[in-house]
Amino acid sequence: MSWLSQYREYVLRMGVKISDIIPRRELEMSEIRGKTLAVDALNTLYQFLSIIRQYDGSPLKDEKGNVTSHLSGIFYRSLNLMQSGVKLVYVFDGKPPVFKAKTNSERRKVRAEAKKKWAEAVEKGELKEAKKYAQASVEMTEKVLGESKELLCALGIPVVEAPSEGEAQAAYMAGKGIVYAAASSDYDALLFGAPRLVRNLNITGKRKLAGTNIYRDIRPEMIDLPLLLRKLRITREQLINLGILIGTDYNPGGIKGIGPKTALKLVREHKTLPELEKNIEWNFDVSAREIRDFFLNPPVIDDCDVAGGEIEWEKIRNILCDRHDFSSERVDTMFRKMDEIREQRKQTTLGRWK
């Protein structure tokens, strides 16, 4: 198997891949105006770091060589969403479950190999290939995480630190009504019980399908968990079992030869996990029951501040312009948009007292 094929297989293993059988609908932004979304922070930051790049695959950098793709994505995309009336809460991962260690180790190896291939492609002048490998080499650092949280707070966007998986925390918040929906491009939040999942919130526009020269429009989608379960004629626990068969972050690749449609058939026939286990060959270090129980009862916190704060203009200017050489003119343009947002908030508050 070529390295590129291995990478594509690796990408397919990130999160549970059940898109072929999931009913969803295109989301109009007006539907979430005034509503709060719990954003899976790492999923979103990886997207920004992967997509916001130069022609040779290099991330955006300031004059000192510091990566700024994540700051650009947070600043411009967040303000556009805020201007549309969407309220955001970013949920960051805490300590991953012990049985995710192998998956994370594999991902580090893939990123290291991608980085090597990227450098080779650049040296050969193969810029198209270079960008592809560059996107596969994205690494999340403590510096990126710290700067992201600092900018989000300056934008008045609340930050929640999950005790474990961010998607689990976002799903819990949506289930409790603390927020309207979880927002992530992965489907794992559904297995964690999010009643609503908004996908593609931060990657709208034309995107190239992996391994092809075909482009398609990416638009925000809404997935309703109760509707999904009714249409598939399964329970949430059976949905988790289905995900385990296909493969999750905790058992990458799933059961050999089982795709979404076959998995759906199996979980309908064998309604409990013990019954299902009798009909599959399990070759993972972690037990299927451990994975199921983690999806059903992940570590979460109740104390989540989603109110949001004031937009701190000078702090934003310091982070973006003074430290990272962002264009003052472009930032000032966004400041004017902030004024519009602030005025909208005032009008909304006044309207409550009329």
C-alpha positions in Angstrom: 0.0 0.0 0.0 1.4 3.4 -1.0 2.0 6.0 1.7 -0.8 8.2 0.3 -3.2 5.3 0.4 -2.2 4.7 4.0 -2.9 8.4 4.8 -6.3 8.3 3.2 -7.1 5.2 5.2 -5.9 7.1 8.3 -8.2 10.1 7.5 -11.2 7.7 7.2 -10.5 6.4 10.7 -10.7 9.8 12.3 -14.0 9.9 14.2 -16.8 7.5 13.4 -17.6 7.3 9.7 -21.3 6.8 9.2 -22.1 9.5 6.7 -23.5 7.0 4.1 -26.5 6.2 6.3 -27.1 9.4 8.2 -30.1 11.6 7.3 -29.3 15.2 7.3 -30.5 18.5 5.8 -29.0 21.7 4.7 -29.1 24.3 7.4 -30.2 27.9 6.8 -28.2 30.3 9.0 -31.5 32.0 10.0 -32.4 28.8 11.9 -29.5 29.3 14.4 -29.7 33.1 14.7 -29.8 33.9 18.4 -28.9 30.4 19.4 -25.7 29.1 21.1 -23.6 26.4 19.6 -21.0 24.4 21.5 -18.1 24.2 19.0 -15.6 21.2 19.1 -12.5 23.4 19.4 -9.8 20.9 18.3 -11.9 19.7 15.3 -12.3 23.3 14.3 -8.7 24.4 14.9 -7.4 21.4 12.9 -9.6 22.6 10.0 -8.2 26.1 10.1 -4.6 24.9 10.3 -5.2 22.4 7.5 -7.2 24.6 5.1 -5.8 28.1 5.6 -2.5 27.6 3.8 -0.4 29.1 1.0 0.1 27.6 -2.5 3.0 25.3 -1.4 1.1 24.1 1.7 2.9 26.4 4.1 0.6 27.7 6.9 0.1 31.4 7.2 2.9 32.9 9.3 3.9 36.3 10.7 7.3 38.0 10.0 8.9 36.1 12.9 7.8 32.7 11.4 5.0 32.0 13.9 2.0 30.1 12.5 -1.1 32.3 12.4 -3.6 30.2 10.4 -5.6 29.3 13.5 -5.8 33.0 14.6 -7.0 34.0 11.1 -9.7 31.3 11.1 -10.9 32.1 14.6 -11.0 35.9 14.0 -12.6 36.2 10.6 -15.0 33.1 10.8 -16.1 33.8 14.3 -17.0 37.4 13.5 -18.9 36.4 10.5 -20.9 34.0 12.5 -21.4 36.5 15.3 -22.6 39.0 12.8 -25.2 36.5 11.6 -26.5 36.3 15.2 -24.9 33.0 16.1 -23.5 32.6 19.6 -20.5 30.5 20.1 -18.9 28.5 22.9 -15.6 26.7 22.2 -15.1 23.4 24.0 -11.5 22.2 24.4 -10.4 18.6 25.0 -9.1 17.6 28.4 -7.4 14.3 29.2 -8.2 11.6 26.6 -9.3 8.1 27.7 -6.4 5.7 28.3 -7.5 3.5 25.4 -7.1 6.4 22.9 -3.3 6.4 23.4 -2.7 3.9 20.5 -4.8 6.0 18.1 -2.9 9.2 19.0 0.4 7.4 18.6 -0.6 6.3 15.1 -1.6 9.8 14.2 1.7 11.2 15.3 3.5 8.8 13.1 1.3 9.7 10.1 1.9 13.4 10.7 5.7 12.9 10.9 5.7 10.9 7.6 3.5 13.6 6.0 5.9 16.3 7.1 8.8 14.4 5.4 6.8 13.9 2.2 5.8 17.6 2.2 9.4 18.7 2.3 10.3 16.3 -0.5 7.5 17.5 -2.7 8.4 21.1 -2.2 12.0 20.4 -3.1 10.9 18.7 -6.3 8.6 21.6 -7.1 5.5 19.4 -6.9 3.3 22.0 -5.2 0.0 20.3 -5.7 1.3 17.2 -3.9 3.1 19.4 -1.4 -0.1 21.1 -0.2 -1.8 17.7 0.1 1.0 16.3 2.4 1.2 19.6 4.3 -2.5 19.3 5.2 -1.8 15.9 6.6 1.1 17.1 8.7 -1.0 19.5 10.9 0.2 19.4 14.5 -1.7 20.8 17.5 0.7 22.5 19.9 0.3 24.1 23.3 1.2 27.4 21.8 -1.6 27.1 19.2 -4.1 26.1 21.9 -3.1 29.0 24.3 -3.2 31.6 21.6 -6.6 30.4 20.4 -8.1 30.6 23.9 -6.7 34.0 24.4 -8.1 35.4 21.2 -11.5 33.7 21.8 -11.7 35.3 25.2 -10.8 38.7 23.7 -13.7 38.2 21.2 -16.0 37.6 24.1 -16.5 34.0 23.2 -16.7 31.6 26.2 -14.2 28.8 26.5 -15.1 25.5 28.3 -12.4 23.1 29.4 -13.7 19.6 29.1 -12.5 17.0 31.6 -12.0 14.5 28.7 -13.3 14.6 25.1 -14.5 18.0 23.9 -17.3 16.4 21.7 -18.6 14.5 24.8 -18.8 17.8 26.7 -20.5 19.6 23.8 -23.0 16.8 23.4 -23.8 16.9 27.1 -24.3 20.7 27.0 -26.7 20.3 24.0 -28.6 17.5 25.8 -29.0 19.5 28.9 -30.2 22.6 27.0 -27.2 24.7 28.0 -26.7 25.2 24.3 -28.9 24.6 21.2 -26.5 22.2 19.4 -23.1 20.7 19.2 -21.0 21.9 16.3 -18.4 19.5 14.7 -17.5 18.0 11.4 -17.2 14.6 13.0 -20.2 12.5 13.9 -19.0 11.3 17.3 -21.1 13.9 19.1 -24.2 11.9 18.0 -22.8 8.8 19.7 -22.2 10.9 22.8 -25.9 11.8 22.7 -26.1 15.3 21.2 -29.7 15.8 20.2 -28.6 18.2 17.4 -25.4 18.3 15.5 -24.4 21.2 13.2 -21.7 20.2 10.7 -19.5 22.3 8.3 -20.1 25.4 10.4 -16.5 26.7 9.7 -15.7 25.2 6.3 -18.4 26.4 4.0 -17.5 26.9 0.3 -16.1 24.7 -2.4 -13.9 21.9 -1.3 -12.0 19.2 -3.2 -13.0 15.6 -2.5 -10.1 13.6 -1.2 -8.2 11.7 -3.9 -10.2 13.2 -6.8 -10.3 16.3 -8.9 -13.9 16.9 -8.1 -15.1 19.9 -6.1 -18.4 20.2 -4.3 -20.1 22.9 -2.3 -19.8 22.4 1.4 -22.7 23.9 3.3 -23.8 23.8 7.0 -25.9 20.7 7.8 -28.2 19.9 10.7 -28.5 16.3 12.0 -31.4 15.6 14.4 -30.6 12.6 16.6 -34.2 11.6 17.5 -35.1 11.8 13.8 -32.0 9.8 12.8 -32.8 7.0 15.3 -36.4 6.8 14.1 -35.4 6.7 10.4 -32.7 4.0 11.1 -35.1 2.1 13.4 -32.5 1.8 16.1 -31.8 3.0 19.6 -28.9 5.3 20.6 -27.1 2.4 22.2 -27.4 0.5 18.9 -26.0 3.6 17.1 -23.0 3.3 19.4 -22.7 -0.4 18.6 -22.9 0.5 14.9 -20.1 3.0 15.3 -18.0 0.5 17.1 -18.4 -2.0 14.2 -17.3 0.6 11.6 -14.6 2.0 13.8 -14.2 4.9 16.2 -11.3 6.9 17.6 -10.9 4.1 20.1 -10.9 1.2 17.7 -9.7 2.7 14.4 -10.7 0.8 11.3 -13.4 -1.2 13.0 -14.3 -4.8 12.1 -12.7 -5.8 8.8 -15.2 -5.9 5.9 -18.0 -4.1 7.8 -19.2 -0.8 6.4 -22.1 1.4 7.5 -24.9 -0.6 5.7 -23.7 -4.0 6.9 -23.3 -2.6 10.4 -26.8 -1.2 10.4 -28.1 -4.6 9.4 -26.1 -6.3 12.1 -27.2 -4.0 14.9 -30.9 -4.5 13.9 -30.5 -8.3 13.9 -28.4 -8.4 17.1 -29.9 -5.7 19.4 -27.5 -5.9 22.3 -23.7 -5.7 22.4 -23.2 -9.1 24.0 -25.3 -10.6 21.3 -23.4 -8.7 18.6 -20.0 -9.8 20.0 -20.9 -13.4 19.4 -21.1 -12.6 15.7 -17.9 -10.6 15.1 -14.2 -11.1 15.5 -12.8 -8.5 17.9 -9.0 -7.8 17.6 -8.5 -4.7 19.6 -6.7 -4.1 22.9 -9.7 -2.3 24.3 -13.0 -4.1 24.8 -16.1 -3.2 22.9 -17.9 -2.7 26.2 -15.4 -0.2 27.5 -15.9 1.9 24.3 -19.7 1.6 24.6 -19.7 2.6 28.2 -17.4 5.6 27.5 -19.9 6.9 24.9 -22.8 6.4 27.3 -21.1 7.9 30.4 -18.1 10.1 29.5 -16.5 12.5 32.0 -18.3 15.9 31.8 -18.8 19.0 33.9 -22.1 20.8 34.7 -20.5 24.2 35.5 -20.4 25.8 32.0 -20.4 29.5 31.6 -21.9 30.3 28.1 -22.9 33.9 28.7 -20.0 35.4 26.8 -18.1 38.6 27.6 -17.3 42.0 26.2 -15.3 42.3 23.0 -11.9 43.7 23.9 -10.8 45.6 20.9 -7.3 46.7 22.1 -6.5 43.2 23.3 -7.5 41.8 19.9 -5.3 44.5 18.1 -2.4 43.6 20.4 -2.7 39.8 19.6 -3.2 40.1 15.9 -1.4 43.3 14.8 1.3 43.9 17.4 2.3 40.3 17.9 1.5 38.7 14.6 1.7 41.4 11.9 -2.0 41.2 10.8 -3.0 44.0 8.5 -4.3 46.9 10.7 -6.6 48.0 7.8 -8.3 44.5 7.6 -8.6 44.3 11.4 -10.1 47.8 11.5 -12.6 46.6 8.9 -13.6 43.8 11.2 -13.8 46.2 14.1 -16.5 48.1 12.2 -18.3 44.8 12.0 -17.9 44.4 15.7 -19.6 47.8 16.2 -22.5 46.5 14.2 -22.6 43.4 16.5 -22.5 45.6 19.6 -25.3 47.8 18.3 -27.4 44.7 17.5 -26.9 43.4 21.0 -27.9 46.8 22.4 -31.1 46.8 20.3 -31.9 43.3 21.4 -31.5 44.2 25.0 -33.6 47.4 24.7 -36.3 45.4 22.8 -36.8 43.2 25.8 -38.0 46.2 27.9 -40.4 47.7 25.3 
